[in-house]
Each structure stands twice: as C-alpha cells, then as structure tokens.
C-alpha cells in the first residue's frame, strides 16, 4: 500500500506542476506588451582628413535592426556605419529602423560632399579672389527668415549708400582676409545714430569712426585679418578685431555697435558665366540678413556704381489744422489724424508686424472703447502716413493715454517704454533716418496714464538737435511705439486720445 500511494502521489504532483506551468505561460502571453514603434534618426560628421568619408551616428529608438541607403547605390545594416563616397556631390541618405515585430520607420537627410580644395578655390581663387557688393538687383536686405529674405528692407545700386558698392573684400589662399574701404564708409544708423556721420557716406578716417556711445570703432576700417572656411557647413569665420562682411554691426549671433574679435556667417557660392556670386547670411531670432557679393572673371560685365540718388516721392500739399486727434474708439473717431492707408477701415491691421485693433473694450472696465496694440513682429510702430505736410502753427504739445498691463512678460527685453514719433516719409525712403521722438517710461501699471510732451523738446531720434516740428514745413508722418525697440518682443498694450494741442 505504501508503494502504490507513493506512485499516485508522484503522478498528482507532476500533473499540478504541468498545470501551473501552463497557467504561468498563458498569463505571460496575455500580459506582455507589444514592442513600441521604432523612431528613426541619425546625425553625420564628415572626416577632417578625408572629405569623402562620413561617419553616421544612429539615434534611433525602439529599434533592433537597421538598413542604410547612402544615396550612391551602397547600403549597410550596421548600427553606426562609416561610409566612403567615390566622388563629391549631394546624396540623400535614408535610414530604415525596425523593431522586433518588423514595424519600421524611416528618416532621410541630404549630405553635401565637397572637395575642400575645390570649394576653397571658388572662394579664394588660385591665390586670391576679390568680392564686391553685387550691383544688379537687390544686393542686401532683411526679412523674417530665409524663406522671406529682403521683404522688410533691401538695398539696390540706385544711389543710396554708394560707398558700400566700392568696398572690396579679398580672400587669399594663405588664409588671410583683406578689407579695403576705398576711402569711404557708410554711417549705419544702428551704430552712428546722433553723430555727424549718421546715414551718410563719409571719409573713412579714424577721427570719423566714433559710434553713438562715443566708442572708437576704427577697427572696422581697411585692414588685414584671417579667415577659415568650412565648405561642408558653408561657414566662413573671420578672425581679427574689426573684420566684417555684410554690415559692420552684424555678429555671429547678435548685433554689436563695437568691433568684435571674430564672427561667423553662412556663405553659398554660385558659378555664373563670367562671374561668381556669393550670398552670405546672418540668422537671428525672427531676423534674417543676407548679402550678395560678386567676383568677375570678365570685368566688362561689371555695372557702374550709381552715386546720386534720384528724387524720391512727392511734396505733399500743406495743411495747418486747428485740431488733430484720434481716440481709436471707432474707425471714424478722429480729426485730421486719420489712419486711412495704414490699416483697413474695419479697425484691425497688421502694421509692419504689429496688429492694431480699434474699438475694443476698455481694459479698466469703465471708460469708452480704445485701441489694442499687439506687438507681433519686427516693426513695432503704429504708423500714420498723412496726405498733407502738417504745419504746426497751432500746436505746442503732443499727448497720448496709455494702459500698460502688468500681465506682459517684462523679464526679457520687452520694456514699458512709450515713444511718439514725428518725421517725413513722402519724400524720404527711410523715415527712421531723420525723425524726432518723444519718450517716456511707464511706472504705473494696469490703469490709464496720460503722457504729454512739448513739441519743441524731443528727447531722441536722429533729428534731435537738428529741428523741431515748428521749424519744418514738410513733416507728414507720425507713429506710436510701445514696448521698446526689440525686434521680436511680444506684448499687448492699449491706447486712446492720441492728440496734438
């Protein structure tokens, strides 16, 4: 009996063990999560010793296998391959990443393989190569990004800033960079505002190279510096205090009104028949500058520099109003100070990057409707181009009511600054080169405050100390600017009762 019982006990134990194993396996199959979908990604680096050799670093996720197509007919299944191309060119690399369930994802990127010696030859010739600002079409300008370059402002060879078109920039194969100012320099307003040379071509001597802050910027004049060129990233770096190309104040990532020790920018060179074009660019937040330079193998193709700017615009008829104001309560709540032509009559406008809406509810909740001023882009001013040249015989003051919300983010470069601007625009292509300005800083938040200024006492602007409104008969432009001069600062303000008294 003891042996028989033992036999059946053993069989029972085996049965229980098998059943438990089946239960565990079944639960595991039911609870196991399916593999996550793969994400394909990679970066690459071109060898510094062999420009045809590229190392690919795989940043894919949730993948167990990889398939590379290098764009030249060659493939690989390595995770991080190194591939040697047979010749320079543009190649589209496709990475396919797969998980254990054979689900796949792809990522592609185009790699430009350049012979550095060939690329350097395009920039610096066999021994040296001289570049000048291109004299056909637009040669420089600014816009929001590379997809919309020069839409905000551009320069052509039409007599404005002619000194820029004579200056020469020479790259030599020995690594030196030579700038020749040709005896003249342009007084960029961003650098020379308020000085005698502002917005003019002036003699390029150290005595004239004093910026708006009183600093010596003569390092920007003719000189020899050095450069490096990285053709795989189209990057030129100039080294040496004051070396520049484009505009003197443009730097690698920020603008500066004093010379810098070095700066980098992008450069793309195109070969043409009888000449080459080089477009250089500086990219900042919401701001993109680019410039086109030319180097001629056939000098007969080079146009002359236009040195006299033709007359711009027209003289407007005079008007001597006794009243001039706009409440912004509705689209028709104004006398003389009309907004026609600045934005549509529906009361909403995108005005140079800012949006202004009339007839919005008083943010304080008690008064009449007002205007809402929203900064959204590079140009911050609410502008009024008048149909007449205003004669200021009956006015001595200018004022505006402003509501500055505390909810704006003032931790960056957005300010609580208030500026009223008077200038001439009908016969001047760039009103900002000669306007006068009346400035204040809001100290009271979340309530209406009236700011009043004497017309004969402007506080800033290139015209300050040169004229007052009473001494001019051709002023036809007014503007309101709130929040400071930062190009990409955003904020919302409210205004009403902009008036002359």
C-alpha positions as CSV (number, residue, x, y, z in Angstrom):
1,X,0.0,0.0,0.0
2,X,2.8,2.4,0.8
3,X,4.4,2.0,-2.7
4,X,1.0,2.3,-4.5
5,X,0.2,5.5,-2.6
6,X,3.6,6.9,-3.4
7,X,3.2,6.3,-7.1
8,X,-0.2,8.1,-7.3
9,X,1.2,11.0,-5.2
10,X,4.0,11.4,-7.7
11,X,1.6,11.5,-10.6
12,X,-0.5,14.1,-8.9
13,X,2.4,16.3,-8.2
14,X,3.5,16.1,-11.9
15,X,0.0,17.0,-13.1
16,X,-0.1,20.0,-10.7
17,X,3.3,21.2,-11.9
18,X,2.4,20.9,-15.6
19,X,-0.9,22.8,-15.0
20,X,1.0,25.6,-13.1
21,X,3.5,25.9,-15.9
22,X,0.7,26.2,-18.5
23,X,-1.0,28.8,-16.3
24,X,2.2,30.9,-15.9
25,X,3.0,30.7,-19.7
26,X,-0.6,31.7,-20.6
27,X,-0.6,34.7,-18.2
28,X,2.8,35.8,-19.6
29,X,1.5,35.7,-23.2
30,X,-1.6,37.7,-22.3
31,X,0.2,40.4,-20.2
32,X,3.3,41.0,-22.4
33,X,3.2,44.5,-24.1
34,X,3.8,44.6,-27.9
35,X,7.1,46.2,-28.9
36,X,7.0,50.0,-29.3
37,X,7.0,51.6,-32.7
38,X,10.5,52.5,-33.8
39,X,11.7,56.1,-34.4
40,X,14.5,56.6,-36.9
41,X,17.1,59.3,-36.6
42,X,20.7,60.0,-37.2
43,X,23.4,62.6,-37.4
44,X,26.6,62.7,-39.5
45,X,30.1,64.1,-39.5
46,X,32.5,64.5,-42.4
47,X,36.0,63.4,-41.8
48,X,38.5,66.2,-41.4
49,X,41.2,64.2,-43.2
50,X,39.1,62.6,-46.0
51,X,36.2,64.7,-47.2
52,X,34.7,61.6,-48.9
53,X,34.4,59.7,-45.6
54,X,31.3,60.2,-43.5
55,X,30.5,58.8,-40.0
56,X,26.9,58.2,-39.2
57,X,25.7,58.2,-35.6
58,X,22.4,56.4,-35.1
59,X,19.9,58.0,-32.7
60,X,17.0,55.7,-33.5
61,X,14.8,54.4,-30.7
62,X,12.9,51.2,-30.1
63,X,14.7,49.5,-33.0
64,X,16.6,46.2,-33.3
65,X,17.8,46.3,-36.9
66,X,18.8,49.0,-39.4
67,X,19.1,49.4,-43.1
68,X,21.0,52.3,-44.6
69,X,20.9,53.6,-48.1
70,X,23.7,56.0,-48.7
71,X,22.3,57.6,-51.9
72,X,25.1,56.3,-54.1
73,X,23.8,52.7,-54.6
74,X,25.6,51.4,-51.5
75,X,23.8,50.1,-48.3
76,X,24.7,48.9,-44.8
77,X,23.0,47.1,-41.9
78,X,25.4,48.4,-39.2
79,X,24.0,50.5,-36.4
80,X,26.7,53.2,-36.8
81,X,28.4,52.8,-40.2
82,X,31.2,54.7,-41.7
83,X,30.8,55.2,-45.4
84,X,33.3,56.5,-48.1
85,X,31.8,58.1,-51.2
86,X,33.5,57.8,-54.5
87,X,33.0,61.5,-55.5
88,X,31.8,64.8,-54.3
89,X,28.1,65.6,-54.7
90,X,24.7,65.7,-52.9
91,X,23.5,62.4,-51.5
92,X,20.2,61.6,-49.8
93,X,20.7,59.1,-47.0
94,X,17.8,57.0,-45.9
95,X,17.8,55.1,-42.6
96,X,15.1,52.5,-42.0
97,X,14.8,51.3,-38.4
98,X,12.8,48.2,-37.5
99,X,11.7,46.7,-34.2
100,X,11.3,43.0,-33.2
101,X,7.8,42.9,-34.7
102,X,9.2,44.1,-38.1
103,X,7.5,47.5,-37.8
104,X,9.6,50.2,-39.5
105,X,10.3,53.9,-39.6
106,X,12.4,55.9,-41.9
107,X,14.5,59.1,-41.7
108,X,16.3,60.9,-44.6
109,X,18.7,63.7,-44.8
110,X,20.7,65.2,-47.7
111,X,24.5,65.3,-47.3
112,X,26.6,67.7,-49.4
113,X,30.1,66.2,-50.0
114,X,32.5,68.9,-51.2
115,X,36.2,68.8,-52.1
116,X,37.5,71.4,-49.7
117,X,40.2,72.4,-52.2
118,X,37.7,72.9,-55.0
119,X,35.3,74.8,-52.7
120,X,38.2,77.0,-51.4
121,X,39.1,77.7,-55.0
122,X,35.6,79.2,-55.5
123,X,36.0,81.4,-52.5
124,X,39.7,82.4,-52.8
125,X,40.8,81.6,-56.3
126,X,44.2,80.1,-57.1
127,X,46.0,82.7,-54.9
128,X,43.3,85.3,-54.1
129,X,39.8,86.4,-55.1
130,X,38.2,89.8,-54.6
131,X,34.5,90.3,-53.9
132,X,32.3,93.4,-54.2
133,X,28.6,94.0,-53.4
134,X,26.6,93.0,-56.4
135,X,25.4,96.0,-58.5
136,X,22.4,94.3,-60.2
137,X,19.0,93.9,-58.5
138,X,19.0,93.9,-54.7
139,X,22.3,93.4,-53.0
140,X,21.4,93.2,-49.3
141,X,18.3,93.1,-47.2
142,X,16.5,91.8,-44.1
143,X,13.4,89.7,-43.6
144,X,11.9,87.3,-41.0
145,X,13.7,84.2,-42.3
146,X,15.5,82.5,-45.2
147,X,12.2,81.8,-46.9
148,X,11.3,85.5,-47.0
149,X,14.6,87.4,-47.3
150,X,14.7,91.1,-48.0
151,X,10.9,91.7,-47.8
152,X,11.3,94.2,-44.9
153,X,14.1,96.3,-46.4
154,X,16.6,95.9,-49.3
155,X,19.3,98.0,-51.0
156,X,19.9,98.3,-54.7
157,X,22.5,100.1,-56.8
158,X,20.3,103.2,-57.2
159,X,22.4,105.9,-55.5
160,X,21.7,105.1,-51.8
161,X,24.8,104.2,-49.8
162,X,27.1,104.1,-52.9
163,X,30.2,103.7,-50.7
164,X,29.2,100.1,-50.0
165,X,29.4,99.3,-53.7
166,X,33.0,100.4,-54.0
167,X,34.4,98.4,-51.0
168,X,36.4,95.2,-51.6
169,X,36.7,92.0,-49.6
170,X,39.6,89.7,-50.6
171,X,40.1,86.1,-49.6
172,X,43.6,84.7,-50.1
173,X,44.6,81.0,-50.2
174,X,47.1,81.6,-47.4
175,X,44.2,82.2,-45.0
176,X,44.3,86.0,-44.9
177,X,41.3,88.3,-45.4
178,X,41.8,91.8,-46.6
179,X,39.2,94.6,-46.4
180,X,39.6,97.8,-48.5
181,X,37.1,100.5,-47.6
182,X,38.2,102.5,-50.7
183,X,38.3,105.7,-48.7
184,X,34.6,105.9,-47.7
185,X,32.4,104.4,-45.0
186,X,28.6,104.4,-44.5
187,X,27.2,105.7,-41.2
188,X,24.8,102.9,-40.3
189,X,22.0,104.3,-38.1
190,X,22.3,101.3,-35.7
191,X,25.9,102.4,-35.0
192,X,26.2,106.1,-35.7
193,X,22.8,107.5,-34.7
194,X,23.1,111.0,-33.3
195,X,26.6,111.6,-34.8
196,X,27.6,113.9,-37.6
197,X,28.2,110.9,-40.0
198,X,24.9,109.2,-39.4
199,X,23.2,107.8,-42.5
200,X,25.8,109.2,-44.9
201,X,28.9,108.2,-46.9
202,X,31.8,109.8,-45.0
203,X,35.6,109.9,-45.2
204,X,37.0,106.6,-43.8
205,X,39.4,108.0,-41.3
206,X,39.7,107.1,-37.6
207,X,38.6,110.6,-36.5
208,X,35.2,109.9,-38.0
209,X,34.8,106.4,-36.6
210,X,33.1,107.3,-33.3
211,X,29.8,105.5,-32.6
212,X,26.7,106.7,-30.9
213,X,28.1,105.7,-27.5
214,X,31.3,107.6,-28.0
215,X,33.4,104.4,-28.6
216,X,36.2,104.2,-31.2
217,X,35.2,101.8,-34.0
218,X,38.0,102.5,-36.4
219,X,39.0,98.8,-36.3
220,X,36.2,98.4,-39.0
221,X,38.3,100.4,-41.5
222,X,40.7,98.9,-44.1
223,X,42.8,96.1,-42.6
224,X,44.1,92.5,-42.9
225,X,42.7,89.7,-40.9
226,X,42.3,85.9,-41.2
227,X,39.6,83.5,-42.1
228,X,38.6,79.9,-42.1
229,X,36.1,78.2,-44.5
230,X,34.2,75.1,-43.7
231,X,32.6,74.1,-47.1
232,X,30.7,71.1,-45.6
233,X,28.6,73.6,-43.5
234,X,29.1,76.6,-45.8
235,X,30.5,78.6,-42.9
236,X,33.1,81.4,-43.1
237,X,34.7,82.7,-39.8
238,X,36.6,86.0,-39.9
239,X,39.1,86.4,-37.1
240,X,40.7,89.7,-36.1
241,X,39.3,92.7,-34.3
242,X,37.0,94.6,-36.7
243,X,36.9,92.1,-39.5
244,X,33.4,92.2,-41.1
245,X,31.4,91.4,-44.2
246,X,27.7,92.4,-44.8
247,X,27.2,95.1,-42.3
248,X,29.8,96.1,-39.7
249,X,27.5,95.6,-36.7
250,X,26.3,92.0,-37.6
251,X,27.9,89.3,-35.5
252,X,27.6,85.5,-35.3
253,X,24.5,85.5,-33.1
254,X,23.9,89.1,-32.0
255,X,24.5,92.6,-33.3
256,X,27.1,94.8,-31.8
257,X,27.9,98.5,-32.3
258,X,31.6,97.9,-31.5
259,X,34.1,95.8,-33.4
260,X,34.3,92.1,-32.4
261,X,37.3,89.7,-32.3
262,X,35.6,87.2,-34.7
263,X,32.3,86.5,-36.5
264,X,30.9,83.6,-38.5
265,X,28.3,83.5,-41.2
266,X,26.9,81.2,-43.9
267,X,28.2,81.6,-47.5
268,X,26.8,79.9,-50.6
269,X,28.8,80.4,-53.9
270,X,27.3,80.1,-57.4
271,X,29.3,79.9,-60.6
272,X,28.0,82.1,-63.4
273,X,29.2,82.9,-66.9
274,X,31.9,85.5,-66.5
275,X,31.4,85.9,-62.7
276,X,30.6,84.2,-59.5
277,X,28.0,85.2,-56.8
278,X,28.4,84.7,-53.1
279,X,25.4,85.1,-50.8
280,X,26.3,85.4,-47.2
281,X,23.7,85.4,-44.4
282,X,23.3,86.0,-40.7
283,X,20.4,84.3,-38.9
284,X,19.0,85.7,-35.6
285,X,15.7,85.1,-33.8
286,X,12.9,86.2,-36.2
287,X,15.5,88.1,-38.2
288,X,17.4,87.1,-41.3
289,X,20.0,89.3,-43.1
290,X,21.6,88.3,-46.4
291,X,24.0,90.0,-48.9
292,X,25.1,89.2,-52.4
293,X,28.7,89.7,-53.5
294,X,30.2,89.2,-56.9
295,X,33.6,88.4,-58.3
296,X,34.1,89.0,-62.0
297,X,36.3,86.9,-64.3
298,X,35.1,89.2,-67.1
299,X,35.3,92.8,-65.7
300,X,33.4,94.1,-68.7
301,X,30.2,92.7,-67.1
302,X,30.5,95.0,-64.0
303,X,28.0,97.8,-64.0
304,X,29.0,101.3,-62.8
305,X,28.1,102.4,-59.3
306,X,25.1,104.9,-59.2
307,X,26.3,107.7,-56.9
308,X,23.4,110.1,-57.0
309,X,20.1,109.0,-55.7
310,X,17.1,110.1,-57.8
311,X,14.4,112.2,-56.1
312,X,12.0,110.1,-54.1
313,X,8.3,110.6,-53.8
314,X,6.5,113.9,-53.9
315,X,5.9,117.0,-52.0
316,X,2.5,117.0,-50.3
317,X,0.2,119.9,-50.0
318,X,0.4,121.9,-46.8
319,X,-2.3,121.8,-44.1
320,X,-2.5,124.0,-40.9
321,X,-5.0,122.3,-38.7
322,X,-6.5,123.7,-35.5
323,X,-7.4,120.3,-34.2
324,X,-5.7,116.9,-34.8
325,X,-6.5,113.8,-32.8
326,X,-7.7,110.2,-32.8
327,X,-9.5,108.5,-29.9
328,X,-9.5,105.0,-31.5
329,X,-13.0,104.5,-30.1
330,X,-14.2,103.7,-33.6
331,X,-12.7,103.7,-37.1
332,X,-14.1,107.2,-37.6
333,X,-13.2,108.8,-34.3
334,X,-10.6,111.2,-35.5
335,X,-9.9,114.7,-36.7
336,X,-7.2,115.1,-39.3
337,X,-5.1,112.4,-37.6
338,X,-6.6,109.7,-39.9
339,X,-5.5,106.2,-40.1
340,X,-6.5,105.7,-43.7
341,X,-3.9,103.9,-45.7
342,X,-2.3,102.5,-42.5
343,X,-4.9,99.8,-42.0
344,X,-8.3,98.8,-43.3
345,X,-11.5,100.6,-42.1
346,X,-12.7,97.5,-40.2
347,X,-10.4,98.6,-37.4
348,X,-7.9,95.8,-37.5
349,X,-4.5,96.0,-39.1
350,X,-1.2,94.1,-39.4
351,X,1.0,97.1,-39.5
352,X,4.6,96.1,-40.1
353,X,4.5,93.1,-37.8
354,X,2.2,94.6,-35.1
355,X,-1.6,94.3,-35.0
356,X,-3.8,97.2,-34.0
357,X,-7.5,96.9,-33.4
358,X,-9.8,99.9,-32.8
359,X,-13.0,99.9,-30.8
360,X,-12.0,97.3,-28.1
361,X,-13.4,97.4,-24.6
362,X,-11.7,99.5,-22.0
363,X,-9.3,97.1,-20.1
364,X,-10.0,99.1,-17.0
365,X,-13.7,98.4,-17.5
366,X,-15.0,101.9,-17.0
367,X,-14.2,104.1,-20.0
368,X,-15.0,104.3,-23.7
369,X,-13.6,101.8,-26.2
370,X,-10.0,102.2,-27.2
371,X,-7.3,100.8,-29.4
372,X,-5.5,97.5,-28.7
373,X,-1.8,97.5,-29.7
374,X,-0.3,94.0,-30.1
375,X,3.4,93.6,-30.9
376,X,4.0,90.5,-33.1
377,X,6.9,91.2,-35.4
378,X,9.9,93.2,-36.4
379,X,8.3,96.6,-36.9
380,X,6.6,97.8,-33.7
381,X,5.2,101.2,-34.7
382,X,1.6,102.1,-35.3
383,X,2.2,104.4,-38.3
384,X,0.2,107.3,-39.7
385,X,1.1,108.5,-43.2
386,X,-0.7,111.8,-43.6
387,X,-2.0,113.0,-47.0
388,X,-0.6,116.5,-46.2
389,X,2.5,118.2,-44.9
390,X,1.4,119.3,-41.4
391,X,2.1,122.9,-40.4
392,X,2.3,123.0,-36.5
393,X,1.4,126.7,-36.1
394,X,-1.5,125.9,-33.7
395,X,0.2,123.2,-31.6
396,X,2.7,123.2,-28.8
397,X,2.1,119.8,-27.2
398,X,1.6,116.1,-28.2
399,X,0.0,113.6,-25.8
400,X,-1.5,110.1,-25.6
401,X,-3.2,107.9,-23.0
402,X,-1.6,104.5,-22.4
403,X,-2.7,101.5,-20.4
404,X,0.2,99.2,-19.7
405,X,-0.8,95.7,-18.5
406,X,1.3,94.0,-15.8
407,X,0.5,90.7,-17.4
408,X,3.1,91.3,-20.2
409,X,6.4,89.5,-19.7
410,X,9.0,92.2,-18.9
411,X,11.6,89.8,-17.8
412,X,13.4,89.9,-21.2
413,X,13.9,92.8,-23.5
414,X,10.3,94.0,-23.7
415,X,10.1,97.3,-21.9
416,X,7.5,99.7,-20.6
417,X,8.7,102.3,-23.0
418,X,6.4,104.8,-24.7
419,X,7.5,106.7,-27.8
420,X,5.7,109.2,-30.1
421,X,7.4,109.8,-33.4
422,X,7.3,112.7,-35.9
423,X,9.0,112.5,-39.3
424,X,8.9,112.9,-43.0
425,X,8.1,109.9,-45.3
426,X,6.6,111.1,-48.6
427,X,9.9,112.3,-49.9
428,X,12.2,110.1,-47.8
429,X,12.6,106.4,-48.4
430,X,13.6,105.7,-44.8
431,X,11.8,108.0,-42.3
432,X,13.7,106.5,-39.4
433,X,16.9,108.2,-40.5
434,X,15.6,111.7,-39.7
435,X,12.7,111.6,-37.2
436,X,12.3,113.2,-33.8
437,X,11.0,111.2,-30.9
438,X,9.3,111.9,-27.5
439,X,10.0,109.2,-24.9
440,X,8.6,108.1,-21.5
441,X,8.7,105.0,-19.3
442,X,5.5,103.7,-17.7
443,X,5.8,103.4,-13.9
444,X,2.1,102.8,-13.2
445,X,0.6,99.6,-14.4
446,X,-3.0,98.4,-15.1
447,X,-4.5,101.9,-15.3
448,X,-4.7,104.7,-17.8
449,X,-2.0,107.4,-17.7
450,X,-1.7,110.4,-19.9
451,X,1.8,111.3,-21.2
452,X,2.2,114.8,-22.5
453,X,5.3,116.3,-24.3
454,X,6.4,119.7,-25.5
455,X,6.7,119.7,-29.3
456,X,9.8,121.8,-29.2
457,X,11.7,119.4,-26.8
458,X,12.1,116.0,-28.4
459,X,14.1,113.5,-26.4
460,X,15.7,111.3,-29.0
461,X,15.9,110.5,-32.7
462,X,18.4,111.4,-35.4
463,X,16.6,114.7,-35.9
464,X,17.0,115.8,-32.3
465,X,19.0,119.0,-32.1
466,X,18.6,119.5,-35.8
467,X,15.0,120.6,-35.9
468,X,11.7,120.7,-34.1
469,X,8.3,120.3,-35.7
470,X,7.7,124.0,-35.7
471,X,10.8,124.6,-37.8
472,X,9.8,122.2,-40.6
473,X,7.1,122.5,-43.2
474,X,7.3,119.0,-44.7
475,X,6.6,116.7,-41.8
476,X,3.8,114.2,-42.8
477,X,4.5,111.1,-40.7
478,X,3.5,110.1,-37.1
479,X,4.0,106.9,-35.2
480,X,3.3,105.4,-31.8
481,X,5.8,102.8,-30.5
482,X,5.3,100.8,-27.2
483,X,7.4,98.2,-25.6
484,X,10.9,99.2,-26.7
485,X,12.9,98.5,-29.8
486,X,13.4,94.8,-29.5
487,X,12.7,93.2,-32.9
488,X,10.9,90.1,-31.7
489,X,9.4,91.2,-28.3
490,X,5.7,90.4,-27.9
491,X,3.3,92.3,-25.7
492,X,-0.2,93.9,-25.6
493,X,-0.9,97.5,-24.7
494,X,-3.9,99.8,-25.0
495,X,-4.0,103.5,-26.2
496,X,-6.6,106.2,-26.7
497,X,-6.7,110.0,-27.3
498,X,-3.6,110.5,-29.4
499,X,-3.7,114.2,-30.0
500,X,-1.9,117.5,-30.7
501,X,-2.8,120.5,-28.6
